[in-house]
Amino acid sequence: MTENYDAILLVSFGGPEGINDVIPFLENVLRGRNVPPERMQAVAHHYELFGGISPMNEQNRNLIDALKTELAENGPHLPIYWGNRNWHPMLADTVKQMQVDGIQKALAFVTSAYSSYSSCRQYRENIAAAQDQLEQGKSLQIDKLRAFYNHPGFIEAKADRLENALQQFGDKRCDVHVAFTAHSIPTSMSSTCDYVSQLQETARLVSDSVNAKNWQICFQSRSGPATQPWLEPDICDHIRILHAQGCDKLVIAPIGFVSDHMEVVFDLDIEAKQLCDQLGVQMVRAGTAGTHPAFVKMIRQLVQERMDLSAPRLALGDQGPRGDQCAATCCPAAVRPPVQSTAGRP
């Protein structure tokens, strides 16, 4: 059996591409949240350090170019559209253009490998909201591709990036501790989804691939008030503990992220690196999947398995492939407590 689709839609978070974009972008990110102005300004400063440019949009362009080449060589031959949650090209505008172009049925690839409200359900809500703005009387079906945290292509890409980082320690690699990082989320959110168990599975599969024995999952980029519990340990707290235990060689591998963006380049390449330098810990940051050939191939395979129901649904480990459809009660949003006026991240 086959399913006919006539386009691929890449859906991502989005990021500013200049100083004048930063505040409008953050306003989009924080819309509906009671975040004090000083917090927004503190986050804006992170972007200002990089000229107001997040690497995310450029990385998405590179990924689309790589995927176009992959599809041209191996099929299926489908056009690729791109829409973001928080910055141009905005998802609603892209979906409207898809309708104008006569697209009737598309597959959405979301640049997040895991299942939680913010990494899956919220994107599905964004897609539905964009569809609600379409011209009445014309249908445009958009089906999200499954979570891919344990897909062989994702694991291979992450393992290669980690191996490249470990090789920088030469014959001392057996002394290196690996800290796998992912975006922290409120514990009230993590308790109602599979985010943590999926991260644990990904970390296990990646570490086994490169024979890394000494590793731990850490979290970064928390944004809630101190009164709200979030997933821990924070990466910088973990670095301090490692240093106290005598560790002086560290690889930080951001397995929770598909590509570099501000929370990778600021939280890890600046904050964590500065802390390591202060403590005398030699630190190397592993790359994200980016346009790794195995990762690009994985996207094509995810598309093909939805178009050809006889195609294999690839997954490593014991958890098997994630289903295509999410339950109505899957990954609910966390209940947000009142935000206090202390500077932090969104």
C-alpha positions in Angstrom: 0.0 0.0 0.0 1.1 3.5 -0.7 0.2 7.0 0.5 0.5 9.9 -2.0 2.1 13.1 -0.7 3.0 16.0 -2.9 5.4 18.1 -0.6 7.6 18.1 2.4 7.3 20.8 5.0 10.3 21.5 7.3 9.1 23.1 10.5 11.5 24.7 13.0 11.8 27.1 15.9 13.3 30.0 13.9 15.8 32.6 14.9 16.7 36.3 14.3 19.1 37.2 11.5 20.1 40.7 12.6 20.1 43.1 15.5 16.7 44.6 14.6 15.1 41.1 14.6 16.0 40.2 18.1 13.3 41.9 20.2 10.5 41.1 17.7 11.7 37.5 17.7 11.7 37.2 21.5 8.3 38.8 21.6 7.1 36.0 19.4 8.8 33.3 21.6 7.4 34.8 24.8 3.9 35.7 23.6 1.3 34.7 26.2 3.9 34.3 29.0 4.3 36.7 31.9 8.0 37.4 31.4 9.4 40.7 32.8 11.1 43.1 30.4 14.5 42.7 32.1 14.5 39.0 31.4 13.8 39.6 27.7 16.7 42.1 27.6 19.0 39.6 29.3 18.3 37.1 26.6 18.6 39.7 23.9 22.1 40.4 25.0 23.1 36.8 24.2 22.0 37.4 20.6 23.8 40.8 20.5 27.1 39.0 21.2 26.6 37.3 17.8 25.5 40.4 15.9 21.8 39.5 16.5 22.2 36.4 14.3 21.1 32.9 15.4 22.8 30.1 13.4 19.5 28.2 13.2 18.0 29.7 10.0 21.2 29.3 8.1 21.5 25.7 9.3 18.0 25.0 8.2 18.8 26.4 4.7 21.8 24.1 4.6 19.7 21.1 5.6 17.1 21.9 3.0 19.8 22.1 0.3 21.3 18.8 1.4 17.8 17.1 1.5 17.1 18.4 -2.0 20.2 16.7 -3.3 19.3 13.5 -1.4 15.8 13.5 -2.9 17.1 14.3 -6.4 19.5 11.3 -6.2 17.2 8.8 -4.5 13.6 10.1 -4.5 10.9 10.7 -3.8 10.9 13.9 -5.9 8.9 16.3 -3.8 9.2 20.0 -3.3 10.4 21.2 0.1 8.8 24.1 2.0 10.0 25.7 5.2 8.1 27.5 8.0 9.1 28.6 11.5 7.3 28.9 14.8 8.8 32.2 15.8 10.6 34.0 12.9 10.5 34.3 9.1 9.7 32.3 7.1 6.7 32.1 9.4 4.8 28.8 9.4 1.4 30.3 8.7 2.8 32.2 5.6 4.4 29.1 4.3 1.3 27.0 4.7 -0.7 29.7 2.8 1.8 29.6 0.0 1.6 25.8 -0.2 -2.2 26.1 -0.7 -1.7 28.7 -3.4 0.8 26.3 -5.1 -1.9 23.6 -5.1 -0.3 21.4 -2.5 -3.0 19.1 -1.0 -1.1 16.6 1.2 2.3 17.2 2.8 4.6 15.5 5.3 6.1 17.7 8.1 9.6 17.2 9.4 10.0 18.9 12.7 13.6 19.7 13.7 13.2 18.0 17.1 13.9 14.3 17.7 12.0 13.8 20.9 8.5 13.8 22.4 7.4 16.5 24.8 5.0 19.4 24.7 7.5 21.9 23.4 9.3 19.6 21.0 6.3 17.8 19.5 2.8 18.6 20.5 3.3 22.4 20.3 4.5 22.1 16.8 1.4 20.0 15.9 -0.7 22.8 17.4 1.3 25.4 15.3 0.6 23.4 12.2 -3.1 23.1 13.0 -3.3 26.9 13.7 -1.7 27.6 10.3 -4.2 25.4 8.6 -7.0 27.2 10.3 -6.0 30.4 8.6 -6.3 28.9 5.1 -8.9 29.8 2.5 -12.1 28.0 3.2 -13.2 25.3 0.9 -9.7 24.1 0.0 -8.1 21.3 2.0 -4.4 20.9 2.9 -3.5 17.9 4.9 -0.2 18.0 6.8 1.0 14.9 8.6 3.9 15.1 11.0 6.7 12.5 10.7 7.4 10.5 13.8 9.9 11.2 16.5 13.3 9.9 15.4 15.5 9.8 18.6 16.4 6.2 18.0 16.5 6.1 14.2 19.8 4.6 13.0 20.6 7.7 10.9 20.2 10.0 13.9 22.4 7.7 16.1 25.0 7.4 13.4 25.2 11.2 13.0 25.4 11.9 16.7 28.0 9.1 17.2 30.2 10.4 14.4 30.1 13.9 15.9 31.0 12.5 19.3 33.8 10.3 17.9 35.3 13.4 16.2 35.3 15.2 19.6 36.9 12.3 21.4 39.6 11.9 18.9 40.9 15.3 19.9 42.1 13.8 23.2 44.3 11.3 21.4 45.4 8.4 23.6 43.8 10.0 26.6 40.2 9.5 25.3 39.6 6.8 27.9 40.0 9.5 30.6 37.3 11.7 29.0 33.9 12.2 30.6 31.0 12.7 28.2 28.2 15.0 29.2 25.2 14.6 27.0 23.0 17.7 27.1 19.4 18.5 26.2 17.1 21.4 26.8 15.7 21.3 30.3 11.9 21.3 30.7 9.7 21.6 33.8 9.4 18.3 35.7 5.6 18.8 35.5 6.0 18.5 31.7 8.6 15.6 31.8 6.4 13.5 34.1 3.7 13.3 31.4 5.8 12.5 28.4 8.6 10.2 27.3 11.3 12.9 26.9 13.6 11.6 29.6 13.4 8.0 28.6 14.0 8.8 25.0 17.1 10.9 25.9 18.4 8.1 28.0 18.0 5.7 25.1 19.7 8.0 22.6 22.6 8.6 25.0 23.0 4.9 25.5 22.9 4.1 21.8 25.4 6.9 20.9 27.8 6.0 23.8 27.8 2.4 22.9 28.6 3.2 19.3 31.8 4.9 20.3 32.6 2.8 23.3 32.3 5.7 25.7 31.9 4.3 29.2 31.9 7.4 31.4 28.9 9.5 30.6 25.9 11.3 32.0 22.8 13.2 30.8 22.7 16.8 31.8 20.4 19.7 31.0 20.8 23.2 29.9 18.9 26.4 29.0 16.3 26.2 31.7 14.0 29.3 31.7 11.5 29.0 34.5 11.5 30.7 37.9 13.6 29.2 40.6 10.4 28.1 42.4 9.5 25.8 39.5 11.3 22.4 39.4 13.1 21.7 36.1 15.1 18.7 34.9 18.6 18.6 36.4 21.6 18.5 36.7 22.4 21.7 34.9 25.5 21.3 32.8 27.5 24.0 34.7 26.6 22.4 38.0 27.7 19.1 36.6 31.1 20.6 35.4 31.7 21.8 39.0 31.0 18.4 40.4 33.3 16.7 37.9 36.1 19.1 38.7 35.7 18.5 42.4 36.0 14.7 41.6 39.2 15.3 39.7 37.9 15.2 36.2 39.9 17.4 33.8 38.8 16.1 30.4 35.3 16.6 29.1 33.2 16.4 25.9 29.9 18.1 25.9 27.6 16.4 23.3 24.3 18.2 22.7 22.2 15.2 21.8 19.0 17.1 22.5 19.6 19.4 19.6 19.5 18.7 15.8 21.5 21.8 14.8 23.4 24.7 16.4 21.4 27.6 17.6 21.7 30.2 20.3 21.2 27.8 23.3 24.1 25.7 22.0 26.5 28.4 21.0 25.9 30.6 24.0 25.2 28.1 26.8 27.9 25.6 25.8 30.4 27.4 23.6 30.5 30.5 25.9 29.2 29.8 29.4 30.2 26.2 29.8 33.6 26.8 28.0 34.4 29.8 30.2 33.6 27.7 33.4 35.8 24.9 32.1 38.7 27.3 31.4 38.4 28.8 34.9 38.5 25.3 36.5 41.3 23.9 34.3 39.0 21.4 32.6 39.9 20.6 28.9 36.5 20.8 27.1 35.5 19.9 23.6 32.0 20.4 22.3 30.7 17.8 19.9 28.9 18.9 16.9 25.2 18.6 16.2 23.7 16.4 13.5 23.4 19.4 11.1 23.8 18.1 7.5 25.5 14.8 8.4 24.8 12.5 5.4 23.3 9.8 7.7 20.9 12.4 9.2 19.8 13.7 5.8 19.3 10.1 4.6 17.2 9.5 7.7 14.8 12.3 6.7 14.3 10.7 3.3 13.7 7.3 4.9 11.1 8.8 7.3 9.3 10.2 4.3 9.5 7.0 2.3 8.1 4.9 5.2 5.0 7.1 5.2 4.6 6.9 1.5 5.3 3.2 1.2 3.6 1.3 4.0 5.7 -1.8 3.2 9.0 0.1 3.8 10.9 -0.8 7.0 10.4 1.4 10.1 13.9 1.7 11.3 14.8 2.0 15.0 17.6 0.9 17.3 17.3 -0.3 20.8 14.4 -1.8 22.8 11.8 1.0 22.4 11.1 0.4 18.7 9.9 3.0 16.2 7.6 5.8 17.6 4.1 5.7 16.2 2.9 8.1 13.5 -0.2 9.3 15.4 -0.1 10.9 18.9 -2.9 10.3 21.4 -5.2 13.3 22.1 -3.8 13.4 25.7 -0.1 13.0 24.6 2.5 15.4 26.0 0.3 18.1 27.6 1.7 21.5 28.3 3.1 22.2 31.8 1.3 24.5 34.1 3.3 27.7 34.4 3.6 29.3 37.8 3.8 33.1 38.1 7.2 34.4 36.7 9.3 36.5 39.0 11.4 39.4 37.8 14.8 37.7 37.7 16.8 37.8 34.5 17.2 34.5 32.7 16.4 32.8 29.5 13.0 32.4 27.7 
